[in-house]
């Protein structure tokens, strides 16, 4: 036998002797073992409860067991706690016992003691609205052409029934209006109101359409007096008005003067002379920024000479 073979033989014999000694020599060590809950009844959830994924156990075993566990990841057992007795609407404090541990080790002690805070509840689901969250203000020279829309409009939340409160909704991550400079879709993550709830969607797509603001003057728009049948003749002075309208430049170019209504309501007024203001009715996305004149002389029941 050469020297190399002799060395290998001695090493193997030494290792065999060490394994024999380690397998029979008992020692006390602290180890971590996984904890699982079993037996939860159908239709129940423990969302919101608190329990550790692993627990620390002081136990007696062979040096070989602890060696294989530490350096080779050999499983030395697990803790399994039966929760089949839990019913909804209770808050249970339950201690993990050494009888809940399945392991080949002996003389078990859980160090420190482990308590489970369990809140069993019925699994419920509800469909709620998605709300777009905005921060900041639009730049003064732009405006929304239409109200922003969101897809999906509604999502389904699943989780403990105690969290399904009235007025529940799911907001999006905020959109900074000050940074909006073009139309198009914007994707934002949904912010689930409670971490115990699950949602059937993770993101929402918000469609925004904005336009540069412009102004246009419309001249000689006629005044319409809204009068009762028994008022007789009505004279409005002046009979026409010049109005400045603001809106999206693309839409403003196609706005027809016939779509602008300048109305003066005479309901409830006595015959005679009145100084009145007019009401302006415009299509969506437009607003009046100026009108000349702003007040009108109205004669109710005017005679032929006044006409």
DRENSELUM-425584 format. One record per residue: residue in one letter; x, y, z of N, C-alpha, C in turn. Coordinates in pm, whole numbers, plus 50000, padded with zeros to 5 digits. Layout:
REM DRENSELUM-425584
AXYZXYZXYZ;...
***
This chain:
REM DRENSELUM-425584
X500864988150000500005000050000500895012350000;X500685021549900501495033549893501015043749997;X501755054450009501455064350113500115071350087;X499805074149961498535080949930497355072249968;X497405059649932496315050649967496195049250118;X497335048850185497305047650332496645059850394;X496965071650342496345083850396494835083850375;X494415079750257492975079150229492295069250322;X492945057450342492375047350429492235052750572;X493275059650620493225065250756492135075750769;X491965083750663490945094050666489545087950672;X489335077550592488025070950591487745064650726;X488755057950783488555051650914488245062251019;X488995073451016488775084251113487365089951100;X486925091950975485585097250952484525087551002;X484755074550978483795064451023483705064451176;X484865065351240484875065351387484165077951439;X484425089451372483765101951417482265101051404;X481795095351292480345093851271479745084951378;X480455073851411479945064851514479825071851648;X480855079651681480835086751810479755097651808;X479695105551696478725116351687477295111351689;X477085099351635475735093951630475255089251766;X476165086551855475775081351987475925091652099;X476695102052073476915112152177475775122352174;X475055123852285473915132952294474375146752341;X473685157052285473975170852325472695179152314;X472695190752376471525199652375471845211852288;X470975214552194471175226052104469855233452082;X469975246052039468815253951995468775253651843;X467625250151790467455249651644466165257051606;X466065260551480464845266851427464125256951338;X462825255751360462015246751278460815254451223;X460315250651106459185257951046457885255251124;X456995265251119455685264151183454605265351076;X453625256251082452505256950988451205255051065;X450125261051011448795259551069447975250550978;X447285241051036446545231150958445105230351007;X444245225450918442865222450957441915234150952;X442315245450892441405256850886440185253150804;X439005255650858437765251650794437555259350663;X436875252850568436585259150439435765271850459;X436065281950378435335294450386435875304250488;X436945300350560437535309150660438915313850615;X439325325050668440655330450642441255335450773;X442595335050778443315340250894444075353050858;X443675359350748444325371750707444235382050818;X445355388050850445395397650959445865391651090;X445955378351095446475371551215447995372451216;X448575369251331450025370051345450575356951400;X451525351251327452245339651376453585338951303;X454605333551367455935333051303456025321551204;X456895323251105457135312551008457985301351068;X458855304951162459705295051230459695297851379;X459985287451458460095288951603461425283051648;X461885287451763463145282651818462855271851922;X463545260551907463325248951995464665244552054;X464675242352185465845236452251465565221552267;X466455213152216466185198852213467475190952231;X467285178252266468405168952283468465159652163;X469665158352109469865149451995471325146051980;X471635138351878473025134451856473785145751789;X475105145651809475945155451740475825154151589;X475615141851545475495139651400474245146551345;X473135145451418471895152151373472105167051359;X472695173351460472885187751457473905191851350;X474915183251329475915185951225475265186051087;X474465175851061473815174950929472805186250910;X472155190251019471185201351010471895214550979;X473015216951044473695229751030474405231250896;X475065220650852475925222050735475305216450607;X474305207950620473695201850501472195204350492;X471655212150588470245215750582469285204450608;X469745194150679468845182950707467705187550798;X466475183950760465305188150836465205180250967;X465105187451078464975180851208463565181651263;X462595184451176461195184351221460475197251186;X459225197851230458395209651206457325210151314;X456735222051329455625223851423454345225551342;X453315218151380452035218551310450925221051413;X450275232651402449245236451498447875234851433;X447005227251496445655224851444444755236651480;X444125242651378443235254151401441815251051356;X441465238351353440115234551307439025238951403;X439395242651526438395246751625438005261451612;X438705268951528438455283251519437115286251450;X436425296551501435145301051443435245316051418;X434485321151320434555335451289434095344051407;X434615356251410434185365751511434885364451644;X435975356951649436715355251774438155359951755;X438795363151865440205366651864440895357151960;X441665347751906442195336551985443685338352009;X444075337052135445495336452171445815321752201;X446655315852120446965301652133448475299552142;X448905291852243450325289352262450735276552190;X451895277152127452445265252062453015256052169;X452615243452166453055233652265454075224052203;X454865217652291455835207752240455125196052175;X453835193952210453075183152146452735186352000;X452875198951962452615202851823453835200551733;X454955195951792456205194651718456435180151678;X456725178351551457045165251497458545164951467;X459325157551549460775157251536461345144551596;X462505139751546463165128151607463945131851734;X464045144751765464765149251884463905146952009;X464525148552124463825146052251464035157852346;X463305157452459463415167552563463245181552504;X462085183652444461835196152371461405207352464;X461905219252437461465231452504461435242552401;X460295249652394460155260752301460675273352370;X461745278952317462415290352380462575301752278;X461945313352306460995315952414459625310252379;X458655310652472457305305852439456715313552321;X455975306652239455405312552117453885312952129;X453315325052111451865326852113451405330951973;X450285325351933449675328651804448485337751827;X448465348951757447315358051764446455355651640;X445365348251657444575343451544443225350651539;X442905355751419441625362751398440895355851283;X440175345151311439435338351203438275346851155;X438035346651026436935354450968436445347650842;X435215350750807434625345350685435235352250563;X435525344450459436025350250334434855356650260;X435025369250224433975376650154434595383350031;X433745387449939434215394649821433245405949791;X433775416749735432935428149702433525435149580;X432645440449497433065448249381433055463049419;X434175469749400434295483749440434795492249324;X434585505049337434955514649234436455517849241;X437055520049124438435525049115438375540149100;X439095547149186439105561749181440515566649145;X440575575649048441855581249006442245592349104;X443475591649152443965601549248444865611549175;X444535624549191445305635149126445975643849233;X447135649149197447785659249280448165671049191;X448365682549251448765694149175447645699849089;X447985709549005447025716448920447525716248775;X446565716048682446915717048541447545730648513;X448465730848419449015743548376447905752548325;X448055765548344446975774948315446605775448167;X447475770748079447215771747935446645758847875;X446315748947958445725736647908444495732947990;X443675724147936442465719648005442115705547959;X441275698848039440745685847999439675687847894;X439765680447784438705680547684437525672247732;X437815660947795436795652447856437275648247993;X436365643848076436735638648206437615626148188;X438695625048263439525612948253438705600348284;X439005589648213438345576848236439375566648283;X438905556448354439815546448409439315532548371;X440245523748343439935509748309440855500648388;X440335491648472438905489148491438245499648581;X436935501248564436195510548649435925504248786;X435785490848788435495483748912436445471848925;X436795468349047437615456649075436955448749187;X437375436149200436835427449305437895425349412;X437495427949536438345425649652437865413249725;X438825404949768438515392549841439315392549970;X438635389150079439345388850207438385387950324;X438875390850445438025389950564436805399050554;X435665393850594434425401450581434425413950669;X435195413950778435205425650867435805437950800;X436555435950691437185447050622436335452450508;X435215445950478434355450450369433415461250419;X433955473050446433205483850507432495492050400;X431485499750443430765508450350431715519150296;X431495522850171432305533250111433675528750067;X433905515750063435215510550024435475513149876;X436675517749843437075519749704438575517449694;X439065516549571440485514249547441055526149471;X441945533949532442565545149462443755540649378;X444075548749280445285546449203446445554149266;X447645550449228448765559249261448525572749194;X448945583649256448545596849207449165600549073;X448415608749000448895615048877449125629848907;X450315634748878450645648848901450165657048782;X449095664848804448515672648695449505682948641;X450385687848725451335697948680452305692548575;X452445679448567453375673448471452675668448346;X451355670148338450635665848218450865675848106;X451305671047991451505679847876451015673647746;X450425661847752449925655447630448815645747667;X447995642547568446925632747587447465618647574;X446685608947625447085595047610446815586947735;X447115573847731446895565247847448035566547949;X447675565648075448635566048185448365553948273;X449405545948299449255534048382449695537148525;X448855533248619449165535048760448795522348838;X449615519148939449315507849026448135511249116;X447385500849152446275502649245446775501649388;X446215509749476446585509649617445475502649695;X445715489749728444705481949799444565487549941;X443325490349986443145497350113443615489650236;X443585476250232444065468150343444965457250288;X446085454750354447035444750305446455430650311;X445415428750394444795415450404443885412150286;X443605421950200442705419850088443485416549962;X442885408249879443435405149748442555411549641;X443175415949533442445422949427442675415549295;X441655415749209441775408649081442515416848975;X443005428549013443805436748921444915443549001;X446025446048932447155452748997447345467048949;X446945469748825447135483048769445845487648702;X445755500748681444655506648607445245515748499;X444505517348389444935526048280443975538048276;X444535549848294443745562148294443925568948161;X442815571648093442855578547964442565593347986;X443505601847945443315616247959443415622747821;X442565632847799442615640547676442665655247713;X443775661647684443945675747717444195683747590;X443975696747600444165705347483444645719047531;X445335725947441445745739547469444525748647468;X444485757947562443365767347571443525778547469;X442375782947417442365794547328441145803247358;X441105815147302439975824147318439505829047182;X438185831447175437615836347049436465845647083;X436355856447009435275866047029434165863646925;X432935862846973431765861246886430945874246898;X430685880446784430005893346783428525891846745;X427745900746800426325902346764425525889446788;X425735883546905424915872046944423585877346998;X422455872846945421165878646987420795874447130;X420085883447198419575880947332418195874747319;X417935864147396416615857647398415995860247534;X414825866947533414105869647657413095858547683;X413185852347799412265841647836411115848147915;X409965849347850408855857047910407615848447922;X406735852848015405435846348028404525851147916;X403445843347889402565846247774401835859547791;X401575863847916400765875847939401605888547950;X402875887647916403745899347932403595909647821;X403035905647710402935914947599404285917047534;X404475929247486405725932247417406875933847517;X408055929147477409265930247559410375935947472;X411045946347524412145952347452413425950347534;X414465945047469415775943147532416785952247463;X417485960147542418465969447488419805967447558;X420885964847481420905962347336420385948247305;X419955945947183419385932847149420435922147118;X421675926347104422755916747074423915919447168;X424845909847174425975910847266427225905147200;X428385910347241429665904647200430195896447318;X430665884347290431065875347398432415869047364;X433265867847466434565861347451434485847647519;X434825837347443434695823547492436075816947493;X436325809247597437575801747611437285786847603;X438205779447539438045765047528439205758947451;X439145745747428440205739047352440305745047212;X441515748047168441685755247041441085747546923;X441225734346923440705726546811439175727246805;X438535726546921437075727046925436565741246905;X437355750846955436935764746946436815769046800;X437695763946716437665767646575436385763146508;X435785752346555434565747346492433295751146564;X433385759546668432185763346744431315772646660;X430035768946644429085776846565428395786946657;X428225799346612427515809346695426115804946736;X425485796546653424135791846686424145782746810;X425335777546850425415769246969425545777447098;X425605790747083425735799647198424355805747227;X423895804447350422595810047389422805820347500;X422265832547477422295843247576420855845647619;X420525842147740419135842147787418945852047901;X417765858447901417355866948013416005861848060;X415935857348184414685852148240413875863548299;X412605864448258411695874848307410655869448402;X410725856848435409715850548519409605857648654;X408355861248691408105867348821408295882348824;X408695888548714408905902948712407605910348676;X407445922248733406295930648703406555938348573;X405475942248506405655950848389406415963648426;X407215968348335408005980148360409415978448310;X410295987148358411685987348311412585980648415;X413475972048368414375964548457415775964348396;X416765965148482418155963048441418555948948485;X418845940148390419045925848419420345920848358;X420835909948416421985902948361421515890548286;X422325886148194421955874748110422655862148158;X422065850948124422655837748149423205832548017;X424415826848025425085821847906425065806647908;X424605800747801424625786147786425555782547671;X426565774147705427575770247607427685755047602;X428205749747491428475735247487429555731547591;X429635718847619430655714047712432045718147665;X432945719947762434355723247740434595737947710;X433545746147712433725760447688433235768347808;X433815780247823433335789347927433485803747880;X432595812247934432645826347899433705833247985;X434525841647922435505849347997435215864347990;X434275868447907433935882547899432715884747812;X431945895247845430755898247767430535913447770;X430145919047657429915933547645428605936047572;X427625942347636427655946747777427365935247873;X427495937948004427225927748105425805929248160;X425135940448134423795942848186422925948648075;X421615945548079420695949047972419465955948029;X418955965547952417725972447989416555965147925;X415615960848009414475952947961413195960347997;X412335962547898411025968747921409965958147897;X409215954948002408145944947993406835952447973;X406065947747875404775954347844404985967447772;X405945967747682406245980247612405095983947519;X404785997347509403746001947418404346004547281;X403496008647188403946010347050404976021447040;X404816032047119405766043147112407136038847159;X407186030447266408476025747315409146016847211;X408356008647144408916000347041409546008746930;
***
